[in-house]
Amino acid sequence: MASCSAVHGGCPSDYVAVSIAIFSMILLLVRSSFPFLIHNVPSAKGSAFWIPAIQVIASFNFLLGIVMAGNFVKYKKNHWWLSCYVWAVWVEGPLGFGLLMSCRIAQAFHLYYAFVKRRLPPIRSHFFLPLIVLPWIAGSAIVQVKKPLNYRCHLGTFWIIVAICLHTSYIVVLVIFTGAIRHIEFRFDELKDLWQGILVSASLIGLWASAYILNEVHDDIPWLQVTSRFLLLTTASILVLVFFSISISQPLLTQIGFIKREPLEFKTMRQALGIPDSGLLLRRDQAVVIDPNEPLDKLLTDKKFRQSFMAFADSCLAGESVHFFEEVHELGKIPIDDSVRRIYMARHIINKYIIAGAAMEVNISHRSRQAILNTTDITHPDLFSDALNELIQLMKTNLAKDYWSSLYFINLKDETRARSNGHEMEQMSGGYSYSPRLSCVQAMDDPFHHDHDHDHFSCDSSQDVHDPYP
Amino acid sequence: MGLLCSKSRHYTEADTEENAQAAEIERRIEQETKAEKHIQKLLLLGAGESGKSTIFKQIKLLFQTGFDEAELKSYVSVIDANIYQTIKILYDGSKEFAQNADSSKYVLSSENKVIGEKLSEIGSKLDYPRLNRELAEEIGNLWKDSAIQETYARGNELQVPDCTNYFMENLQRLSDANYVPTKEDVLYARVRTTGVVEIQFSPVRENKKSGEVYRLFDVGGQRNERRKWIHLFEGVTAVIFCAAINEYDQTLFKDEQKNRMMETKELFDWVLKQPCFEKTSFMLFLNKFDIFESKVLTVPLNVCEWFKDYQPVSTGKQEIEHAYEYIKKKFEELYFQSTAPDRVDRVFKVYRTTALNQKVVKKTFKLVDETLRRRNLFEAGLL
């Protein structure tokens, strides 16, 4: 108690606040990495990964800045990097709160462009984010030059008004963007997360302003100082936790609960959007005769054939074309006037298959890719037609011939024959992975490895490759 | 397990039979490992359109049963597709150039414009009609139009495939109702490879003793296909890296700002630095020499950034040789730059190839085979 001081920190409430902050940071880290670690979801690339990552870093900076500059713990400020300016101005401002709000604004901007303007955002996030943080950096530079902070790391009245204006202006911008998209019926929690974020950050600013006013008015009351900074840090910790959301960049992952072993409710975007399963037009007991002379794109509309062909293509490391076909086919089933779902599916397809460096990037020409990425209407029914044509040509010339002589096709024929004979469908384990294209492949980290329906393809990891005997 | 145990035990009568069995098993395992060791894994790597699949087809023709009639016939649709796609690219290209240029040299005659629109329409569909006399004549007329020829002269800015001239010259033959592609037609046919294909073959040598077994893998060369290469990198005996040396003035199919030669350079560098390839031999095939020959005298090498310090010394055949040696030196420099000191004893050879020429490929492969055999003997300590 002797060391507890309103000016230098060290009170029990201070320690409690700091531990709450640490706890909330840990919780934040767990929450952000949970879907990737526990459920083995492959980590996203591009802005879908970076923006949440930057949010986590910014949250950490924000809390750290408050702790260091808010006189919570005693430490000697003898190095330049321990000075007030570094923490209260730079770390808390542009690298903390500013970055946090900018991430959210960038995400709201993406949503606005996708759902209201129906196109992909014209400015990539690498440029947009630094652009929005610029006012903060300018403000911090001005403060650094003018040096208005007193020994207790508090700003004068004039400066505090400027600071609060800057903070609130960002919240206002976020409100504007959120307001522009409030009429959209999002399928996932995007809008709810945005309003939540706005609410919490507004309340934080409100608390900060009132704490500051009280401090300035009653400068000499120590318990006021102590309580106000305690409240500030705790609200900031809660803010940081509530503010974080992955629904905007990774909508599917919001389905994942915190309970372990709970399977992903919706594994694919198709299920999440409620698109009916395809290929069920024909009754189960009707034999579908697969005629190799029919054009490939007609054959692929049949689900059984498509799955068999997909398994074959995956075994030759050429599966992304068939997966792309399937997802575009599913997109085609969404009615034209349901633009929200179309936008979700189209964005999902673009992120997964079209963007350079995507997980399952397809082999299309530069022109087709640019045409898709620069489209002015993401809900257009023919958005992916050119790319699809190219890929069907690719499949025809590369895979079709080998497929007819592969074991996958033989299995499929046996299955349909068995079904048409009224027998119960034998579980063709299809353990043989023989195909005339590729005997075996070292597939430790196979991006085309899917657990559903078809053969579980394993390969021994010995040096040489064996020819499995049919 | 039993083998290990038996070695340390004392030999008794009851054990002799077991020992005999164990010895037999050991012998068999040794045989199998020896047989497996003899399967040499070869990878064909390289950027898109560098000639990997053509080399692959050549190897199939040389060392396997070649193409039977059914397989040859299956290429008819591919060749048709190539023709339609090419003429569409040229036609669309001429329109684009006509928009940007001041002169009217890219403007087609009115009847050819009609043909062009029709062919462009066909070329953008999914199923191409079989080439018949009428279409062949129309395509031929369009091809002969000066605007299209001018566009073709600037073909390096578009994605015009190298087989264009060959197919356009042979339209009459290709449009025949009973057309069966020749081996040469199949080699010229352009199919963009996706995924991985392999063949296993055993080169028959002079003494007819079947020696090593090779397993050759062909891959796609575009950027998205390269992600898949990593699955094949384990246990590779030799990498055959194909680099098309005529591409120094062309841009990529996937990124129309990037120069193809620069892309090949970066790719070669990346492949050389792979940890799996510590002991792997590298055979660099400087491919498409025939096109290079005709191009290097008109388009200087310095349009490519990598070759910017090239100085032409003479003309004609000497100049071609000089240019080729310069490129070869550049690749060798790159090889030694990218090779760590502990890997410097792996085999590196450069070959000049024209993948369409069967004799050249046969000779080149013989040299490759000899090099690998010598390497094997060296590794086994017998050399």
Interface residues (C-beta under 8 A of the other chain):
Chain A: P295 D297 A313 C316 L317 A318 G319 E320 S321 A356 E361 V362 N363 S365 H366 R367 R369 D386 N389 I392 Q393 L394 M395 K396 T397 N398 L399 K401 D402 R437 L438 S439 V441 Q442 A443 D446 P447 S461 Q463 D464 V465 H466 D467
Chain B: E36 K37 I39 K41 S74 S77 V78 A81 S124 K125 L126 D127 Q159 V191 R192 T193 T194 G195 V196 V197 E198 Q200 R215 G220 Q222 R223 N224 E225 R227 K228 H231 L232 F233 E234 G235 L252 F253 K254 D255 E256
